[in-house]
Amino acid sequence: MAIKQDYFDTAFELLSEQGYSALKQAPLCKRLRVTTGSFYHYFENWHDFTSQLLEHWRTERTTQLVELAQQSKDPIDQLQALLRFALDLPHRAEAAIRVWSKVDPEVGAVQKAVDAQRLEVVLRAARAIIDDEDEALNHARWGLYLLAGYQELDSGEDPAALEWVLRRLLNELTEKSREKGNVTPI
């Protein structure tokens, strides 16, 4: 017997493997080895399922992101934790959600909310390093652009490339923090 979380996990597998167009009720139930009746035990209909899936994704990622950012008071430590978080994301599934968001306004709204939350968390850390609000915002956007671009272009194919570009951003912010006198050299 599958539980609700199994449906979400399997949906992310399908998104990762085959993209959003493969996310359909029959393949989902087949992979879980359950009947469609079991599906309706948890969800009213397909729209209810996709809405709950997207809300689960948004809430789970937002909660994890905020918790990571709050574990340390040092903004560089926060950014290092966020970098590790970014590397561990299910990029292929997130790439599929980004494609899906372009054709479905509900998905687009959730994607926008996730990106806004990610931007805000990075911006908080950048503000602790950079006094100029516009410059802090530009650095936070830089990080989001790198992540979104990686997901759009590489779909998780080369995590070392993502790590390399994110570390360049982290190195620049670390240098700015040193200049401000907040960080001792590593």
C-alpha positions in Angstrom: 0.0 0.0 0.0 1.5 3.3 -1.1 1.3 6.4 1.2 0.9 9.9 0.0 4.7 10.6 0.2 5.3 7.6 -2.2 3.1 9.3 -4.8 5.2 12.5 -4.5 8.5 10.7 -4.5 7.5 8.7 -7.6 6.2 11.8 -9.3 9.7 13.4 -8.8 11.3 10.2 -10.3 9.1 10.5 -13.4 9.8 14.2 -13.7 13.6 13.5 -13.4 13.6 10.6 -15.8 11.2 11.7 -18.5 10.1 15.3 -17.9 6.7 16.8 -17.0 4.9 15.3 -20.0 5.5 11.8 -18.5 3.7 12.8 -15.3 0.4 11.1 -15.7 -1.9 9.0 -13.5 -1.5 5.7 -15.2 2.4 5.6 -15.3 2.4 6.9 -11.7 0.1 4.2 -10.4 1.9 1.5 -12.5 5.3 2.4 -11.1 3.8 2.3 -7.6 2.0 -0.9 -8.3 -1.3 0.4 -7.1 -4.7 0.8 -8.6 -6.2 4.2 -9.6 -8.6 3.6 -6.7 -5.7 3.8 -4.3 -4.8 7.1 -5.9 -8.3 8.4 -5.2 -7.9 7.5 -1.6 -5.4 10.4 -1.2 -6.4 12.8 -4.1 -9.8 14.0 -5.4 -8.5 14.1 -9.0 -5.4 14.7 -11.0 -5.5 18.5 -10.5 -5.7 17.9 -6.8 -2.7 15.7 -7.0 -0.5 18.1 -9.0 -1.5 21.0 -6.7 -0.5 19.0 -3.7 2.7 17.8 -5.3 3.7 21.4 -6.1 2.8 22.6 -2.7 4.7 19.7 -1.1 7.7 20.6 -3.3 7.5 24.3 -2.4 7.0 23.8 1.3 9.7 21.1 1.6 12.3 23.1 -0.3 11.4 26.4 1.5 11.5 24.8 4.9 14.8 23.2 4.3 16.3 26.3 2.8 15.2 28.5 5.7 16.4 26.0 8.3 19.8 25.9 6.6 20.1 29.6 6.5 19.3 29.9 10.2 21.8 27.3 11.4 24.6 29.9 11.4 24.8 33.6 12.1 27.9 34.0 9.8 26.7 34.9 6.3 29.6 33.0 4.6 28.7 29.9 6.5 25.1 30.4 5.5 26.1 30.8 1.9 28.3 27.6 2.0 25.3 25.7 3.4 23.1 27.1 0.7 25.7 26.1 -1.9 25.6 22.5 -0.7 21.8 22.7 -0.6 21.8 23.9 -4.3 24.1 21.1 -5.3 21.8 18.5 -3.7 18.6 19.6 -5.4 16.9 17.2 -7.7 17.9 19.3 -10.7 16.3 17.1 -13.4 13.0 17.2 -11.6 13.3 20.9 -11.1 14.2 21.4 -14.7 11.0 19.6 -15.6 9.0 21.8 -13.3 10.6 24.9 -14.9 9.5 23.6 -18.3 6.0 22.8 -16.9 5.8 26.3 -15.4 6.0 27.8 -18.8 2.8 26.1 -20.0 0.7 26.0 -16.8 0.0 29.2 -14.9 -0.5 27.4 -11.5 2.9 25.7 -11.8 4.3 29.0 -12.9 3.0 30.7 -9.8 4.6 28.0 -7.6 7.9 28.2 -9.4 7.9 31.9 -9.0 7.2 31.6 -5.3 10.1 29.0 -4.9 12.5 31.3 -6.8 11.4 34.3 -4.7 12.0 32.4 -1.5 15.4 31.2 -2.6 16.3 34.8 -3.7 15.2 36.2 -0.3 17.4 33.7 1.7 20.5 34.5 -0.4 19.7 38.2 -0.2 19.6 38.1 3.6 23.1 36.6 3.7 24.3 39.1 1.0 23.0 42.0 2.9 25.1 41.0 5.9 28.2 41.2 3.7 27.3 44.1 1.3 26.0 47.4 2.6 24.7 48.6 -0.7 21.1 47.2 -1.2 21.3 47.1 -5.0 24.6 45.3 -5.0 23.4 42.8 -2.5 20.3 42.2 -4.6 22.4 41.8 -7.7 24.6 39.2 -6.0 21.5 37.3 -4.8 20.1 37.4 -8.3 23.4 36.2 -9.7 23.1 33.0 -7.6 19.5 32.4 -8.6 20.4 33.0 -12.3 23.2 30.5 -12.0 20.9 27.8 -10.5 18.0 28.5 -12.9 20.3 28.6 -15.9 22.0 25.4 -14.9 18.6 23.7 -14.6 17.4 25.1 -17.9 20.5 24.3 -19.9 22.1 21.3 -18.2 19.2 19.6 -16.4 21.6 18.2 -13.8 24.0 16.7 -16.2 27.1 18.3 -14.8 27.0 19.1 -11.1 30.7 19.9 -11.1 30.0 22.8 -13.4 27.3 24.1 -11.1 29.6 23.8 -8.2 32.3 25.7 -10.0 30.2 28.7 -10.9 28.5 28.9 -7.5 31.9 28.7 -5.8 33.1 31.7 -7.9 30.1 33.7 -6.6 30.9 32.5 -3.0 34.5 33.5 -3.4 33.5 37.0 -4.5 31.2 37.4 -1.5 33.9 36.0 0.8 36.4 38.5 -0.5 33.8 41.3 0.0 33.3 40.1 3.6 37.0 40.1 4.2 37.2 43.6 2.9 34.5 44.6 5.3 36.5 42.8 8.1 33.9 40.1 8.8 35.9 37.0 7.8 39.3 35.9 8.6 41.2 34.4 5.7 40.8 30.7 5.1 
